[in-house]
Amino acid sequence: MRNRLPLHKRIPFKLACVLSSLVFAIIITSEILSYHYVKADVLGKIQNDQILEAKYIAHDIDVKLKARIKFLNFLASSLTPQQLANPELLQKELRQYSSLTNFFKQGITVLRADGSGLIAEFPIMPGRNKLTFYDSEWFLRTQEETGVIISSPFRGRDSGSPIIAMAAAIRDKNGQLIGILATPILLNDPDFLGYAYDQHRQFSDVLIISRADEIFVAANNKNMVLKPTPARGVNKLHDKVMDGFNGVGTTINAFGVEDISAISDVSITNWFVVVRTPSKIAFAPLRDRLQANVAIAFLIVFITSSTIFLVLHTYFLPLENAAREVRIMSTDGLKSLPQKRNDEIGDLIRGFNYLVETVTEKTEDLELVNTKLEKLSQTDGLTKVFNRRYFDKSLEQSWRTHRRSGHPLSLIMLDIDFFKKYNDVYGHLQGDECLKIIAESLNATLKRPTDIFARYGGEEFAAIIANDEEGVKQVAETMRRTIENLKLTHKDSPHEIVTISLGVTTIIPENDTPPEILILQADEALYKSKENGRNRVEVFNNERNA
């Protein structure tokens, strides 16, 4: 005992330390490489989701502005000098035209050509007839420019709400200016830029920025609205975007937080949409998993090193064969050692085999947890149907499959009619229950295993259907009737029950066409369904839009 070597000089201890360090280094290196690989994949998926959302929002703004411009151009060209000379007759005309659309919730006005006041308005807003406009930026532009002009964003004189003015000159047959047709648009109107003023978004937020005015037109953080954008040199990505860049990137925002951002231009104005997500939020699950795996690695290394040291210390020579088997396991995987002895060596081997079984069980448990997490990542937490991320992934897969087979692929986009009003009347808790019932009912209408039903966002849902136009139209109509037959009370709906509007499109995928075209077409059909009275199915006309 006296001649026994110190612990740190003994071969069992050295081997245990070397092997433990090697196992730990391999595990940590593997985890770090896996983390960065998965992080890059997650970043790509987040940026893809963001650019799709940014393009969708930009397209939605374009659609809304174009519809309003078209209506104002029509109205400006329809008004006559005789009508402008008779305010009462003009007001009746404005009332009649206002009944044709719900675009202009703040009313329509006709201003005197010199901007000294109103000729007529509908509906009548208290105090508006006392306002003058001759020094307003948009009024001066309207006098000089043709067509409908869109003003720079500003705050309303009375409400203080962020607005833009849309205006068009009214001229007689000789081209003489006889009046100005104008209407204010509330930027924070839920039906206009509501998604950019939603302060309850958790994963990402939306910014709408004017290049020309260098201000924030809309933002989920209300304190940023109509505030100046960062000065040149403060944010490199912002500088690129202000110079016309569209796409994705990573940057540090004004609060020192790293953001993953996607940018898309609004074509009809000099605005652009930014969808951004803090990197800390985006990669939090990955960091948590890395920390958990490192903790498990410490535990595995501790158990492994302790076992190796005890075995080598007591039975160095007899356990040579067992050590060789352990080395083989480093490439072939853990397995139980053959147990042929009933002495202490046999006990140790049985103990090692029990450890292998425990580690295997823990690994299986971890795989089961990961499987459950993967399922949760594909499911919308409220409605329990597939979520937007799974929808995007499935759409790409279905597009590739149908592109190879040459078979038609269809998409249904649907929206719950007047759902904001439903929430306002019955409360958000009842609104959530309504979403659950509708999602469950609609999901039950899909019978084919290849059909995918998902929550697209808010009260909007989407279904990927492997069928032709006639078949998907029947599916959509079944969905519409299913919700109508639920007879869920909605007193603020013209139908007095909860209804849905649906847009349908069918395409045979081609190599040079992206799957996003399905979303754009179905969304356009959905917009048409709402425009034509809601609670109906509209099919995108590919021939008309060819």
N, C-alpha and C positions, 0 to 999 in steps of 0.2 A: 504494500500500500504506500510505503514511503517513497518508493521509486516510481510511483505512478506519475505520468506526465501531467502537467497542468492542462486544464480543460481546453484552452485555446490552442494547444499544440497537438492535440490528439486527432488522428485521422477521421474518426466518426464525426467529430465536431466540425472539422474543416470541410469534409464532404457535405455535411448537412447545410453549412453556410453557403457553400458554392452552389449546391443544387437549389436551395431556397432562393438565392439571389437570381439565379438563371430563370427559374419559374416565374418569379415576380417580374423580372424585366420583360420576359416574353408576354406575360399577361398585360402589363401596363403598356408596352409598345403596341400590342395588338389592339388594346382598347383605344389608345390615342389615335392610331391610324384609322380604326373603325369610326371613331368620333368625327374626325375630319372628313372622311369619305361620306358618311351619312349627313354631316353638316352641309357639305357641298350639294348633296342631292336635295336636302330639305330647302336650301336656299334657292335652288333652281325651281322647285315646285312652288315655293312662296312667290317668287318673282313672276312665274307663269300665271298664277292665280291673280296676282296684283295687276299685271298688264291687261289681262282679260277684263278685270273689273274696271280699270281705268278707261279702257276703250269702250266698254259698255256704257259707263257714265257719260263719257264725252259724246258718244252717239246719241244717248238719251237727251242730253242738253241740246244737241243739234236738231233732233226731231222736234223738240218742244219749241225752240226758237223759230224754226222754219214754218211750223204750223201757225204761229202767231204773226210772223211776217207776211205770210200768204194772206191771212185774214185781213190784216191792216191795209195791205196793198189793194185788196179788193174793195174794202170799205172806203178808202180814200178816193179811189177812182169812181165810186158809185155816188158820192155826195155831190150835189149840184149847187150852183150859186143861189138858186131859188130857196133851197132848203136852208142854206146858211143864213139867208136874209130873214128867215122865219124861225126864231129859236124854239117855239112850241112844236112846229112841224119837225124841226131837226131833232128835238128830244124824243119824239115818237119814233123817228127813224133809228136813233141810237138804241132805244128800247127794243125795237124789232130785231136789230142786228145782234144785240147782246143776248137775246134768247137763243141764238144759233150756236153759241159756244160758252164754255165755262172757263176759258183761258184767262179772262180779265176780271179777277175778283175785286180789284180796286176800281173798276168802272172804266168807261170810255169817255173821253172829253174831246171837244172841238174848241181850240183856242183862237182868239182873234189873231189876225196876221201880224199885228205889231206886238203881240205877247202881253197886252195890257189886261187880259182877263179871259173868262170863258164866254163862248157863245152858247154852248149847251153841254150837258153832261148826263150820263146815266150809268148807275144810279146816282142820285144827288148825295154828295158827301158834305157834311156840315163844314163851312168855312172855306171850301175849295174855290168857290166863286170869287173870293176876295184875293186870291193869289195872283201874282204877276210872274211872267216867265221870260221877259225880254232879255234878261241877262244870263239865262241858263245856258250851259254849254250845249246841251242837246237841242235846245230851241234854235240857237244860232246855226248849228249844223244843219238842221232840218230846212231852214230857209235857203241854204246854198246847195244842198245835196239832193239827189233824186232817190226815190225808193224809201224804204223804212230804215231809219237809223236806230242804233242801240246806244244808249248813253253810257258814260263811265258810271260805275257803281257809286252811290252816295246814300246818305241817310235822309229819310223823309223829314220834312219840316215839322210835322205834327207828331208822328208816331216815333220817330227816331229809328225806325226799322231800316235795315239795309235794302235798297231798291235799285232798280234800273228803270229808265224811261224808254219806251219805244214810241217813235213818232214818225209821221209821214206828212208831207206837204199836200194841201188840197189846192188845186189850181183850176182856173176857168179854161175855156177852150183856147184862149189866147196865151195860155201859160202864165197868167198873172196869179200870184199867190193871194188866195182869199181866206185861208185858214190853215190851222195845223191840227191834224188828228193825233192825239197822244193818249197814252195809257201807262200808268205805273205798274211795275211787276215786283211783288215782294220776293226777294231772294230766298227768304227763309220759309216761303210757302211750302208745306210738305209735298204738294203736287208739282213743285217746280225743282227746287234744289234741296228737298228735305233730307236726302241721304248725307249731304255735306254739312247739315246743321244738327244731325243726330248726336247728342252728347253722351249716348249710352253705348257707343261702339267700344268693344273691349280689345279685340285683337289688332285692329288697324284703324286708321282714321283717314279722312278724305279732305283734301285741300283743292280749291279752285282758285286759280291765280290769273290776274290780268297782266300780260306782258306790257301792254301799252301804258297802263296806269301804275304798274309796279306795286300793286296792292293785292291783299287776299280778298277775293270776291266772296268766298264761303269757306268755313272751317268748322270741324266738330268742336274745337275750342272757341267759344264765342268771343273771347278776348282778342282773338287774332283777326276777326272780321273787319275789313276795310282798313287794316293797319298796313304800313309799308312793308314790302318784302326786304330780305337782307341786302345790305349794300354789297357792291361788287368786291370780290376778294374774300368775303366771309365764308361762303359756302361754294365750293368748286362745282358741285353737281348743279346747284341752283343757277350758277352763272352759265353753265352749258345749256340748261333748259331755257333760260331767258334768251339765249342766242338761237333757239329753235330745236334743240335736241329733244327727241322722243325715245323712250325705252326704259331700261331699268338701271339701277345703281345703288350704291351704299354711301351714306354721308353722315356727318355729324350735324344735328339740328341746333337751333339757337339755345337749347337748354342743355347742350353737351351730351345728348343721347344719340347713340348710333342708330340710324334708321335704314331699313331696306325699303327702297322706293321704286315706284313705277309711274311713268309720265305718258300722257296721251293728249294731243291737241284737240280742242273744240274747233272744228273747221270753220264754222260760220262767224266766230268771233276770234279776237286775239287773246283767247283764254286757253289755259291748259289744266288738266286734271292730274292731281298727285294722289296716289294711294300709298301710304307708308305704314310700316310696322316696325316697332322697336326691336332691334336684334335680341335684346335681353329677353323679351317675351317670346320671340320666334324660336329661340334655341334653348329656352328653359328646360323643356322635357329631356333634351339631349344631355345637358349638363347634369341634371338629376340622375339620369341613367348612368352616366360616367362615374359619378361619385359613388353610386350604389355598387357598381361593378368593381371599383377600386377597393371598397370596403370588403366585398366578397373575396377579392384577390388576396387581401391581407389575411383573411381567415383561412383560406385554402393553403396559403404559403406557411402560415403558422402550424396548421395541423400536419401538413406534409413534412415540414422540417423536423417537427417533434417526433413524428413516427420514424423517420429515417434515422435520426440520431439514436433513439432507443434501440432500434433493431440492430444497427451497426455496432453500437456500444456493447451489447450483450452477446450477440451471435454473429460476429463479423464474418468468420469463415463459413459457418453453416448457411448463412443467408446470402452467400454469393450468387447462388442461382436465382433467389428471389429478387436480388438487386438487378440481375440481368433482365428478369421479366418486367421489372418496373421501368427500366430504360426502354424496353420495347414498347411499353405503353405510351411513351412520349410521342410515338408516331401512329400507333394503331388505336389509341384510345384506352381509357380505363377499363379494366376487366378484373374479375376475381382471380386470385392466384390458386393454383392447385394445392390442396391441403392434404398431406400424407402423414403427418406426425401428430401425436397427441400430447407432446410435451409443451414447454414454454414457446418453442418456435412455432408449433402448431397454433397456440393461442394467439401469438402475434399475427400470424397469417390470417387467422379468422378475424382478428380485430381490423386488419387492413382491408379484408374483403367487406367487412361491415361499413368501413369508411367509404369504400368505393360505392356500395349500395346507397349510402346516405347522400354522397355527392351526386350520384345519378338521379336519386329522387329529387334533390334540390334543383338539379338542372332541369328535370322534367317539370317541376313546379314553376321554375322561372320561365320555361318555354310556354307553359299554360298561361301564366300571367301576361307574357308578351302577346300571346294570341288574343287574349281578352282585350288588351290595350289596343291592338290593331283593329279589332272589331269596333271598339268604342270610337277610334279615330275615323271610322267610316260612317258613323251613325250620328244623326242630329240629336242632341241631348234632349230637346223638348218633344219632338214628334215621333222619335224612334224610327224614322225612315232614314234612307241614306242621306248624307250631307253633301254640301257643295263640292268638297274636295273629291269624294268618291264619284260624284256625277262627272266632274271634269275628266277624271281618270278613265271612267267607263266610256265616256263619249269618244275619247281618243282610241280606245281599244276597239269599240264597235265600228268606228270610222275605218280603221285599218282592215278589220275583218270584211266589211262590206265592200271596201275598195278592191280587195282581192277577189271576192266572189261575184262582184257586179250586181248584187242585189240592192234594192232600195232600202234606205234607212230614214226613219221618221223621228220627229221631235215634237213634243207637246209642251208648250209653255203656258202656264195658267196662273191666274191671280185672283185672290178673294176680293170680290167687289166691295168697295166702300169699307175696307177693314179698319182704316184709321177711325172712321166714325163709329164703328163697332166698339173699338177700344175706348173711345171717348165716352160712349154711352154706358157700356157694361163693365168697363175697367179692364186692366191688362191681365188680371188673373183669369177672368172669364174669356178674354181674348186668347190666352194660351190654351184653355180648354177647347175653344172653338178650333184652333189650329190642330190640336191633337185629333179631334173627332174627324175633321176634314182629311187630314193626312192618312189616318187609318182607313177611312172609307174609300178614298181614291186609290190607295195602295192595294186594297182588296179587289179593285176592278181589273187589275192586271193579272192575267192567268198564265202567261208564258214565262218560263224560267229565265229567258233572255231579256225580258223587259225590265227596265230600271226606273224606279220612281224615287225622286229625291227632293229635298227642300232646297230650293235655289237661293233663297234669301228672303228674310222677313215673311210676308204672306204669299210669296211667289214659289211655285213648285214646277218641276219639270219631269217629263217622262221620255225615256229613250225607247222607241218601239221598232222592232224589226218587222216592218210591214210596209205595204204600199200606201198610196194616198187614200184610197177608199177605205182600206182597213183601219188606218190610224184615225180617220175621220169618225168612223163608227165608235172606236175606243174613246175618243174625245167626247162624243155626244153622250156615251154611257156615263162618263165621268160627270158631265154637266147635269144629267138627269139624276144621278146618284146624290149629288149635293142638294139639288132642288128638292128631291123627295125627302131629305132629312128634315126639311121645314124648320130649320133653326131660326128663331125669331130675330129679326133685325129691323127695328122700327124706323131707323134712319135710312133704309134702303128703299128705293122706289118699288121694289118687289115685296117689301116687308118681311122677307126671309133672307138668309145668307145664300148668296149665289156666287158662281165663279165665271170668269171670262177666260176663253181658251184660244190660243193661236197654234196652228198646225202647219208643218212643212214637211216635205218629203224630197230627198235627194238620192241619186245614185252617186256615191263618192267617186271622185277622180283624183289622179295624182297631184294635179296642180291646184287643188282646192282644199283649203284648211277646214277642219271640222267646225270652226267658229261660225262659218256661214250658216250652219243650221240654227245656231242661237240667234243670229241677227235676223234671219228670215222668220223664225217662229216668234221672236219678240215683235217684229213688225206686224205680223198677223194678230198677235195679242193686242197690240195698240189699236189695230183696226177694229177688233172685237169690242174694245172699250169705247171707241169712238162711235160705233154703230149701236150703242145702247146697252152693252154688257149682257151677262147671262146668255152667252151665245158662243158658237164655235166659228172661227174664221180660218180659212185655208190660204196660205201664201200662194199667190198666183205667179208661178215660175215663168209662164209664157209672157205675162204682162211686164215682168221685170227682167226679161231676157235682154 
